[in-house]
Amino acid sequence: MIVYIAEKPSLGRAIATGFDGSQQKRDGYIELDNGDCVTWCIGHLLEQAEPDKYDAAYAKWSLQHLPIVPKKWQLVPKKNTQKQLTVVKRLLKTATHIVNAGDPDREGQLLVDEVITYCGVKASIIENAGRLLINDLNTSAVKKALQNMRANREFLGLSISALARSRADWLYGLNLTRAYTLLGQRGGYSGVLSVGRVQTPILGLVVRRDQDIAHFVSKPFFEVIATLETLNNLIFTAKWQPSKACEPYQDEEGRVLSRKLAQTVVNKTQGQSASVTDYKVQSKQSPPPLPYSLSILQIDASKRFNVSPKMVLDICQSLYEKHQLITYPRSDSRYLPQEQFAQASKILSVIKSNVPTLAAAADNANPKLKSKAWDDSKVDAHHAIIPTNRAKALASLTADEAKIYQLIVTQYLMQFYGPHKYQEQVAKVDIGGGEFIAKGKTTQDQGWLALTRNEKTKTNNTTAENALPTLSKGESLSCIDSQLLEKQTSPPKHFTEATLLAAMTGISRYVQDTKIKKILKETDGLGTEATRASIIDLLFKRQFMQKVGKEVHATPTGKALINALPSETTHPDMTAIWEANLDKIAHRQLRYDAFMQPLTDSIRHLISNSQQLDTTQFAGLKSTKPVRKKRFFKKKS
């Protein structure tokens, strides 16, 4: 008997549709016509044991117990899903072959693997287990996935990586949370001060941004804009480029801080003759943006509709599981397998009926045009989020579901439009010995950009056009006006949920060590696609952050915690290296022990040094809502 183990009931039911013949719905599984069974987990059926399972003394929080490091790790059944674990265990006892049908990501791989191991399946059966990778819950896609089964052992690295991550998060979060909560109590704070290897550096970003804004001192800087006229009476403007001699009067970003210097340039250029020293016209093009990964979709939706990343994920899960209108949503990939290209015509046809407002856009799409999104070398267990070929009226969706679905659909449509083609003009002009530069742009073909022209929110590629007249090197001009512009330096902007999520996916920008920046070139990002939204949400729930309009601000408690913690725990460098090493484990380039042992040593060092903390900074802080000490952090934080 073959037993297929899905991550959740909806996936299990979808897998069952891929088989012909009669089926019997049983309690916790579906029996197929040939006697094989499809069963499922309900998310995690198992969880890391609490400290008191290792030693009863650990039930009481005490600094003398820290760090707590299990010698032999234990998993325990989750109480609310114990019944389903019993069902899976009973089926596995009589299984001759098993198939891991967890979601196609790191956590989905481990979630099923740990159940198989916990239930005592024979080593020979585990060795020959299959792996079913499903990105689309529609029956035709499920049948195709069943025909392309892979060996579960191919994903051993992914499973070990997820295991290392789970245990590392437990060690780090539990020990540092207990340590700083107890130290906070010494200072008079009665709440839980939770620490996590991802959540704390994210909070650190917000705290430091708030501090930078609070301490920012605005200063004036000056620009000179010249209005130029050709012999044919065509007018355009150019901006002064300070020479090397002006460096003593500039800040680190090259802005001129001396009004006197800028005014001198105005006086020297106004009404003077000018000449073109260089003029170039270049034909350029920008390809369509790739289809969405979850994080990019969350960022885009947050900017356009002001919805939280958590809400976007919840909507996507509904579009995937309930409506079956999109492919697997918790994807970090923006690429598609070559074989998926064959479905383009069918999906475009479905888009026309599903979204009438995009019918013309679907008609104008070229299903034979293949963008760079189709690239097998960049697709592993899962691919980019795209619409499926399921027909369903938009009216059956909620307003928010319809908005997110249309975003995904539009991004997919862009793959069948040509590049945005334009000409870029750059002119260098000499006026009274000073260099001025003018830039212009002329669109030749809208390409994929035509799909965004009616939107209020444009993509980064939609720069405003300001075509220059046709010029030639050596051409004489007249500077009919020179204007001094006084501007003020601006403080950095507070994070929003969108920019905070963008910071998590592009964390190397906030890493200080140049060597680490280099390491992170390919493995950039804090957290995973599945956890980033929940981490931001968690920081709000723990009242370490709060929203002021669209802005995200740190609370006094959040600031106190970051100021109390050692610098290495509040900056992304350390945890970014963790992510890089976890990726190496997944690709079998690093051993589990080589990751865990240095981590354990680091935790011992951090606990030891925490005893020197001045705890008075916690006095007078308003406590967060009571948190049951036993469950002080979520599994995915």
N, C-alpha and C positions, 0 to 999 in steps of 0.2 A: 504493500500500500504506500502510495506517495502522499506525503502531507505537505501542503503549501502553507507557509506561515506569513501572513500579511502583517503590516504594521498597525492597521486599524480596520474596523469592520467594513467601511466603505470600499477600501481597496480589496478586501477579501471578496465582497460581493461582485466587484468589477472583474476580478480574476475568474470567478465562477462563470461569468457570461462568455468567457473565451472557450468553453468546452461545450460540445454537443451532447445531446441525450438528456434524459430526465435527471432531475436533481432533487434531493431532499434537504430541506432546511432543518437542521438540528439545533440543539441548544449550544451556541457558541461555535458552530462550524456548518459547512455545507458539504453533504455527501454527494459525490459525482456518480454518474451512471455506472462507471467501472469499479466503484468502491474506493477510489482515491478521495481525499478530503482537503477542503480549503478551510483553514482556520485563521485566527488573527489574534494579535495583541490588541490592547486598547491603550496605545501609547506605551509607556514603560510599565511592564508587569512587575519589574524588579527595581529596587533602589539600593543605594549604598546604605549599609547598616549604620545606625547611630553609634556614637562613641561608647555608650554604656553596654553595647553588645560585645565589645572587646574587653571592657573592665567596668564593673558596676560603679566604681568610684568616679568614673567620668561623667556620671549623670549630674554631678555637682560641678559647676564651672569654677575652676581654680587655676591660678597661674602656675602653681607648682606641677600641674599635670602636663603642661605644654612644653614642647609640641607633642601632640598625639599622632603617632605614626603606626598604623596597623602592620603587624608582621605578616599576617595572612588576611587578605581582604575578604570581606563577606558581603554578599547580596542577600536581601530579604524581600519577600513578596510584599507588594503594596496592598494594603488592606482592602481598598475599594475595588481592586481588580483580581482578588485572589481566586474568585470563582472561575474566571476565564483562564487563569494560569493552570488550574486543575484540569480544565478541558484540554488545553494544549498538551499538558504532561501526559494525560491518558492516551491521546492520539499518538504521541511520539513513542510510547512504549511498544506499539505494534507496527510502527513505520518501518518500511524496508528502504525507503529513500525519502529525503527531505529537501525542500526548496525554500531558501531564504527569499521572501518577497517583501522585505522591508523597503521603505522609501529609498530612492537612489541617492543617498548621501551618507556621510560619515556616521551620523547618529542612527539612521535607519538600519545601517549595516550591523552596528553593535547591538541595537535594541533586540533584534531577532537572534543574533549569534549568542548573546548572553543567556537567553531563554533556553536555547538548544543545549548549551553547556550545563546550565543549572538543572535541567531535567534529566541529566545523566545519559544522554544518547551515546551509543557506542562509537568509539573512535573511528571505526571503519565506515560507519554511516556518515559521520561528520566529514571525513576525508572526501567522500564522494557526493557531498551535498551540492545542489544546484543553486544558481542565483538568477532570480527573475527581476529584470529591471523594467519598471513601467513608468513612463512619463505622461501617459495619456490614458484616461479611464474608459474611453469609448471602446466598444467591443472589437472593432477591426484592429485597433492599435494593440489591445490586449492579446488577440490571437497572434499578431505578428511578434510580440514580445515572447510569447510561449514558444514560438518556433526558433527563437534566437537565444535560448537559454545559455547561460555561461556557468562556469564552475565557481562555486562559492569561495574556494581557496584562492582564486585570483584576487579576492578582495580582503585577504587576511591583513595586509598592511593598513587598510582603511579601518578595519575593526580594531586593531591594536592601537592605532592613532586615537580613535574615539575612546578606547579604554584608558589610555594614558591621560587624555584630556579630562575625563570624568574623575579619575583618581586625583589628578593634580589639582583640579578645582576644589575637591573635597578637602585635601590637605591644606591648601592655601587659605581657602575661605573659612573653614572651621577654626583653624588655629589662630589666624590673625583676627578674626571676628571675636573670638573668646578673649584674646589678649587685650584688644582695644576697648571692648565693652567693659571689662573688669577695670581697666585703667580709667575709663570714663567715669565709672562709679566712684572711684577714689576722688575724682574731681567734683563730684556732685551731680553727674548726669545719670538719669535713671533709665534711659532707653538703650536699645541695642545699636552698636556701631558696627554695622556689617562691612566687611572688606572682601573684595573679589578681584581676581587677577585681571578681569576685563572691566567690570563696573567701576573700580576705583580709578584707573587711569582715565576713563571717560569723564568721571566726576572731576578729576584733576584738570582736564582740558577746560571744563566750564568754569571752575574756580579761578584758574589763571587768566582766562579771558575776562572774567568779571573784574579781576584785580587790575589788569592792563587798562581796561576802560576807566576804572575809578581813578587811576593814577595818571591818566593821559593828560598832557598839557598841549592844547592846540597852538599852532604857530602859523603865521602867515607865510605864504610863498608866492612867487610872481612868475607869470608867463607873458610872452609878447606874441601877439598875433598880427601878422601883416596882411593887408588886403592888396592883392596884386591885380593888375590889368594888362591884358595882352594888347598888341597893336590892333587886333580885331575887336577890341572893346569887350573881351570876355573876362569875367572877374572870378577869382577864386582866392582862398585864404591859405596861408602857410604859417607854421609854428616855428619859433626861434629855437635853435639847438645850441645851448651854451658850449663854448669851446673849453679846451683843457685849462686855459688861463682863468676860467670862472670857477674852477673846483673849490678854491678857498671859500667861496660864497654859497656853496651848495650843501645840502644834507646828504645822508648816505643813499638816498633814493634819487639823487641828481636834481632835486628841486632847488631853484634859486631862492635864497632867503633874503637877498638884498634888494630893497625897492630901488635904491639909487642906481644899482647896476642895471636893472631892468629898464628904468626910466632913461638911462643913457642910451640903451639900445633903441628905445622908441624915438628919441631925439635924433639919433644918427640915421634912422631908416625912413622916417616919415617924409613922403614926397620925393624920395630918391629914386634913381634909376636902379634896375635890377637885371640880373641875367640868369638864365637857366644853366646850371653847371652839370646837371645830369637829369636824364628823363628815361624811365624804363616802364614798359608795359608788359606784364606777364599774364599769360592765360593760366588760370588755376581752376581746380575743381575739388569739391569736398564730397566724399562718398556718403551714402545714407548711414545714419547711426545704426549700430548693431541692435538686434532685438534685446529685450529686457532680461537682465538678471533680476532677482528679487530686490536687492539693494538699490539698483538704479531705478527700478519701478517705484520703490518707496520714496526715493528722493524726488523723483519727477512728480508723483502724485501729491506729495506734501507741499511742493512749491505751487502747483496748479490749483489744488482743491483744499489746502490746509487740513489734510487728514493725517492722523498720526501713523507712524510706521506700523504700529501694532494693528491698527484698524485696516491698513492696506493688506497686511498678511491675512487677517481674518477674512476679508472680502475675497482674496485670492483662493483661500482654502474652500470657500463656498463655491466660487466659480469652477474650481477643479473637482471637488467631491460631489456637490449637490447638482450643479448644472452641467458639469463635464464640458465646459466651453473653452477651457484653457488647459495647457499641459502642466506638468508638475511645477508648483510655484516656488518651492524652497530651493531654487537653483542659483548657483553662483556663476553659471556659464552664460555667455552671450553669443554662443555659436551653435550651429545646427549640423546634424549628420548629413552627409551627401544624400543618403537614401530618402531623407525627408523631403527633398526638393520635388520628388515625383508627386507629392500631395498638393503642391502649390495651386494648381488649377481648381481642384476640388475645394480647397479652403477659401480661395478668392470667390468662388461661386457662393459658398455658404455665407461669407461676409456680406455679399450683396443682399441676401434675404434677411440676415440677422440684423443688420444695421443699415436701414434705408438711406440715412444721411450720408453714408459712405459708399453708396452704390456706384456713383459716378467715379469715385476714386478707384474702386475695384475694377470698373470697366477700363479705366486708363492704365491700370497696372499691366506690366508685361510679364506673364508667367514663365517666359523663356529666359528672362534676365536673371542671372544668378549673382547676388552680391557676395562679398567676402565672408558673410555670415556662415555659409556652408563650408565647413572645414573639419573633416574627421579628426585631424591631428589635435584639435583643441576641444574635443568632446570626449568625456569619459563616461561616468555613470548617468549623467543627466545633461540635458541641453537647455538652451534659452527658453524663456516663457513665451509661447506663441498661442494663437487661437487653434482650436481643434476643428475638425470638419463636421461637428455636430450642429444641426440646424435647430435654432430655438429663437422665438420672438423676444426682442429686447424688452417688451412690455412685461415679460415674466420675471424680470430682474428688478431689484430695488434700484433707486436712483443712484446710490453709491456704487452698486455692482455694475450698473450700466456705464458709469464714468470710467471705472478701472478697466472694464472689458474693452471699451472703445480706445483707451490709451494703448492697450496691448495690441489691438487690431491695427491701429494706425501705425505703430512701430513695425509691425509685420508687413503692412502694405508698402512701407518705404523701401523694403528690400527689392521691390519689383519696379522701382523708379530709377532713372539714371542719376548720375552725380549732379550736384548743383555746380554749374559752370559759370565762371565770371572772369572778368579782366581786372587786374589790380594795377593801378598807376601810382608811381612814386616819382615826385619831382624834387630835386634839390635846387635851391635858388640862393644866389649871393646878393645880399643887400648891404651896401656899405661895409663890406668885409665880413659880415656875419652870415652864418648859414641858417637857412630856413627850409623846412620840409613840408610838402603838401602830399596828401594821399587821397586817392579816389578809387572807386569801385563801380564796375558796370556789369550787371547780370546779363549773361548770354542765354542761359537755359536754367529755369527754376529747378528742374529735376525733382528730387524727393522733397525739396523745400516747398513745393506747391501744396503739399499736404498740411503745411503749418500756416499758410498765409492768412487764414481767417481766425487764427487763435490769438488770444490776448497775450498769452505767454509764449514767446518765441524760443527756439533753441539757440544754443551758443553760436550757431553758424549764421544767424540772421543779422549780420552787421548792417547798419544803415548805409544806404548808398549815397555817395557824394562825388559824382563823376567830375574829373578834371577836364579842362579843354585839352585838345591835342597840342603838345609842345614839342620843341626840339632843342637839343643841346646848343647852347650859345645864343638862344633867342633872347631878345631884349624885352624887358617888362618895365612897368612903372609901379612903384609902391605908393598907392594913392592914400593909404592910411596905415598907421601903426597904433595898436592899442595895447595898453598895459592891463593885464587881468590880475587882480589880487584874489587869491584863494586861501582857504584855511585847511591845514592838515586835519584829517578826520581820525577819530579813534577807531580801533577795530570794532566790528559789529558783534553784538551778542549772538551766541549760537541760537539757531532755531532747530526744531527736530530734524528738518531736512539737512541742514549744514552739519549737524552733529552726526547724523548717519553717514554723510559724505566723509566726515573726518574719520569715522571708524573704518570705512572701506579704503581710504587713502591715507592711512596713519603715518606713512613715512614722512609726510610733510611736517609732522610734529615731533619727529624723532631727532634727537640732538647729535648722536654719534654718527659720523659719516660712514663708518664701517657697517653699522647696522642699517643705515639707509641703503647701502649697496646690497646687503643681504635681502632686504625687503623688496627689491625691485620686482621680483617675480611672485613673492608670497606675501603681498601687502594685505593688511586688514586685521582688525581686532574683532574677535568673535566670529560667528558663522552667519550665513544668510538666515538660518533658522532662529538664531538667538539675538541678533542685534536689536531688533525691535523690542523684544522682551526685556533686554538689559536697560534700555532707555526708560521703558515703562516702569521697571523695578526701581530705578533711582527716583522717579516721581513718587511712587507708592511709599518708599522709605523716607520721603520728605527730605532728601538730600538735595533735590532740585525742585524748582517750581516754574510754572509758565506765567509770564507777564505779557499778555497779548500773544503774539507768535514767538516771542523771545523766551529762551531758556536761561534762567538764573539759578545760581547756587543759593541754598538757604544758609542761615548762620551755622546750622549743624553740619551741613556739607562742607562749608569752609573750614570749620574747626577740625573736622576729621582729616581733611587733606593737609592742613597745616601741622597736624600732630604726627602724621605718618612719615616714615622715611621717604626721601625723594624718589628712590628707585621704585617704590610701590605706586607712586602717583603719576609717573611718566610712562608713556607707552613703550619705551625702549625694551624693557624686560619682557613684558607680555607679548610684544611683537616678535621677539626672538622665540618665545614659546610657540607662537603660531607657525613660524618658519620651521621649527624643529618637529612640530606635529605633522606638518606637511611632508617633511623628510621621512618620518616614520611611515606615513601612508604610502610613500613610494619606495619603501624598503631600503632607504638610504641611511637610517639611524635606528639603533636598537632601543627598545623600551627602557632598559636599565640605564642607558647613557643619557636618557632624558630625565628619568625619575630621581636618580641619585643626586645630581647637582641641585635639583629642585628641593629635595629634602634638606640638604645641607644649607641651602639658602634660607629656608624657613626657620631652621634652628638658629641661624645667625640673626634673623629679623626679630624673633621672639626674645632672644638674649638682649639685644640692643634696646628693645622697647621698655625695659625696666628703668631706663634712665629718663623717661618722658616726664616733663613738667605737666601734671594733670590739671593745673588750675585753669587752663584755657577752656575746660569743659564746664566750669562753674556758670550757673545762670542760664544755660541753654534750655530751651523748651524741649521736653522729651517728645519723641515721635510716638505714634500710637503703640500701645502695648503689643509686643511680638512674642509669641511663645518661643522660649529659648531653644527648645529642642529642634525646631525647624527654622533655623535662622537664615537660610539662604535657599533659593530654588536650585534645582538640579542643573539648569542651563545657565546660571549666572557666572 
